[in-house]
Amino acid sequence: MLNIPPITKNIIIINLLMFFAKLVAVRYGIDFDDLLGLHFFKASNFRLYQFFTYMFVHAGWEHIFFNMFAVWMFGRIMEQVMGAQRFLFFYIVCGLGAGFMQEGAQWIEFAYQGLAAYDSVNVDGMVMPMSAYLNNWTTVGASGAVYGVLLSFGMTFPNERMFIIPIPVPIKAKWFVIGFAVIALMSALGHRGDNIAHMAHLGGMLFGLLLLLYWRKNDNGGGRFFGGGLGNIGRGFGGNFGGGYYTRYEDVTGQAGTAGASLSQRVKGWWQQQKKRWNGAKRSRMNVTAGGSKHAADMQWRQQEQQRREEIDRILAKVKQGGYNSLTDDEKRKLFEASER
């Protein structure tokens, strides 16, 4: 996990630690799902902090594996594109939005069934007090936040081809994201009682979309609510939304580039900015006495920087030709280290 950006890495670590803590806690009679999961707001066990904690608790091995795999696969890329602070803010907003949507769906079901008029409910032939029944309406997992990250990836790299098992041919990221949204919507409407929070999935996507649109409209270069940004929503989904959903690009260095440019073009633009800085530093370093040890050290430094620039230029050319996934792990590491300088 050494090459994973810090926020993505910490999200995965925290979720894993919480999962293992849950396995230990259950032996001592502590139910993490009941304590930290998101309860229906009319239930007696509901607490406001659960809107935040529920996204770090998972039901089982399969649940946490697929969520964390998606965070690793898509989150690390979006963190490098958005920047650490903005990515963390985006992830949390999507998770909170998913919780709000799930609460709204549960409230609609509560009102539709007229449960407020009853003190108990019959569940599989057993009479259960209404308070206990409502406390069973619990939501756990990072799926809502993950769906928001999937949306941001699909909008930022709409034409990136992906292999999805069991589909035998690669599909573009935008169709992958749209397919997931349709599946979540159809499941929410037609699969009640399957213990999957489909509305939370949609909520993560919806709040992610609203935040991306807000950033597009409020291009303030990283000011309030981390505005400004990257990508092109109009080009990403056939122009239905109009314009770029970020009008400015801000990568992990906070440098601005060209709206609607490809990832390689944006990184290359940032690299050119660094060249200007290095050239300025080089001119200042040349103000030393010729023949001295400092002059020799300066010559060595310039040679190293020249070699580094040539290597990054080669990697960027490879990204432009074959895409980000064509890079080796070592090349990805060098590109990421360059963005940290």
Buried (B, 14 or more C-beta within 10 A) or exposed (E): EEEBBEBBBEBBEEBBEBBEBBEEBEEEEEEBBEBBBBBBBBBEBBEEEBBBBBBBBBBEEEBBEBBBEBBBBBBBBBBBBBBBBBBBBBBBBBBBBBBBBBBEBBEEBBEEEEBEEEEEBEEEEEEBEBEBBBBEBBBBBBBBBBBBBBBBBBBBBBEBEBEEEEEEEEBBBBBBBBBBBEEBBEBBEEEEEEEBBBBBBBBBBBBBBEBBBBBBEBBEEBEEEBBBBBBBBBBBBEEEBEBBBBBBBBBBBEBBBEBBBBBBBBBBBBBEBBBEEBEEEBEEBEEBEEEEEEBEEBEEBBEEBEEBBEBBEEBBEBBBEEBBEEBEEEBBEBBBEBBEE
